[in-house]
Amino acid sequence: MFNREHPMASILTRGFLLPGDLVSNLIGISRSDDRGMMRTLINMLFWNLVGAFVALYFA
């Protein structure tokens, strides 16, 4: 899944997808279910919230 030639890219990708993976694991969505949709939703909500707080902090 991840390219072994670029370990930093792998670390950044895993970190970016971590909130969605944690929530999917917490509510018990397996890989065969619609895990991708739930992970996308959680990641969008989480990173948009982080972005809004950063923008408000620097505004």
BABAMAR-156798 format. One record per residue (C-alpha): residue in three letters; x, y, z; residue number from 1. Coordinates in pm, 1 decimal. Layout:
REM residues N
<r "ala"; <X; Y; Z>; NUM>
...
END
This chain:
REM residues 59
<r "met"; <0.0; 0.0; 0.0>; 1>
<r "phe"; <274.1; 245.9; 88.6>; 2>
<r "asn"; <586.0; 311.3; -114.0>; 3>
<r "arg"; <896.1; 188.1; 70.1>; 4>
<r "glu"; <1117.4; 431.1; -118.6>; 5>
<r "his"; <963.3; 729.5; 60.8>; 6>
<r "pro"; <920.2; 648.6; 430.9>; 7>
<r "met"; <834.8; 1012.0; 516.7>; 8>
<r "ala"; <541.2; 1005.2; 274.2>; 9>
<r "ser"; <418.8; 687.6; 440.0>; 10>
<r "ile"; <438.3; 845.8; 785.9>; 11>
<r "leu"; <257.0; 1161.0; 672.0>; 12>
<r "thr"; <-15.9; 960.4; 499.3>; 13>
<r "arg"; <-74.7; 742.5; 803.5>; 14>
<r "gly"; <-89.8; 1049.8; 1025.4>; 15>
<r "phe"; <-335.1; 1222.9; 793.2>; 16>
<r "leu"; <-565.9; 919.4; 785.1>; 17>
<r "leu"; <-530.8; 840.4; 1157.1>; 18>
<r "pro"; <-848.9; 1014.7; 1286.0>; 19>
<r "gly"; <-1072.0; 824.4; 1044.8>; 20>
<r "asp"; <-897.8; 494.9; 1114.1>; 21>
<r "leu"; <-931.5; 538.4; 1490.4>; 22>
<r "val"; <-1302.6; 616.6; 1472.4>; 23>
<r "ser"; <-1365.5; 329.5; 1229.5>; 24>
<r "asn"; <-1187.9; 90.8; 1465.2>; 25>
<r "leu"; <-1372.0; 232.7; 1766.2>; 26>
<r "ile"; <-1719.1; 177.1; 1619.6>; 27>
<r "gly"; <-1623.3; -159.9; 1472.2>; 28>
<r "ile"; <-1633.9; -98.9; 1096.7>; 29>
<r "ser"; <-1432.6; -371.3; 928.1>; 30>
<r "arg"; <-1243.2; -330.0; 603.7>; 31>
<r "ser"; <-1512.0; -518.4; 412.9>; 32>
<r "asp"; <-1782.9; -269.4; 516.9>; 33>
<r "asp"; <-1806.7; 91.1; 404.0>; 34>
<r "arg"; <-1499.6; 185.8; 604.2>; 35>
<r "gly"; <-1367.6; 417.2; 333.5>; 36>
<r "met"; <-1678.9; 633.8; 339.2>; 37>
<r "met"; <-1678.1; 667.1; 717.2>; 38>
<r "arg"; <-1304.8; 732.9; 726.4>; 39>
<r "thr"; <-1340.4; 1005.1; 462.4>; 40>
<r "leu"; <-1622.4; 1171.9; 655.8>; 41>
<r "ile"; <-1432.7; 1169.2; 985.2>; 42>
<r "asn"; <-1109.5; 1290.2; 825.6>; 43>
<r "met"; <-1286.9; 1578.6; 649.8>; 44>
<r "leu"; <-1462.4; 1685.2; 968.9>; 45>
<r "phe"; <-1147.9; 1657.2; 1180.0>; 46>
<r "trp"; <-907.4; 1834.8; 943.2>; 47>
<r "asn"; <-1160.2; 2109.0; 860.6>; 48>
<r "leu"; <-1201.1; 2172.4; 1233.3>; 49>
<r "val"; <-823.7; 2185.0; 1279.5>; 50>
<r "gly"; <-794.1; 2422.8; 982.9>; 51>
<r "ala"; <-1067.6; 2649.3; 1120.4>; 52>
<r "phe"; <-898.4; 2670.4; 1461.5>; 53>
<r "val"; <-563.2; 2748.8; 1299.2>; 54>
<r "ala"; <-724.1; 3018.5; 1083.1>; 55>
<r "leu"; <-898.1; 3171.4; 1383.8>; 56>
<r "tyr"; <-577.9; 3164.1; 1585.8>; 57>
<r "phe"; <-383.2; 3355.2; 1318.8>; 58>
<r "ala"; <-668.5; 3590.3; 1221.4>; 59>
END
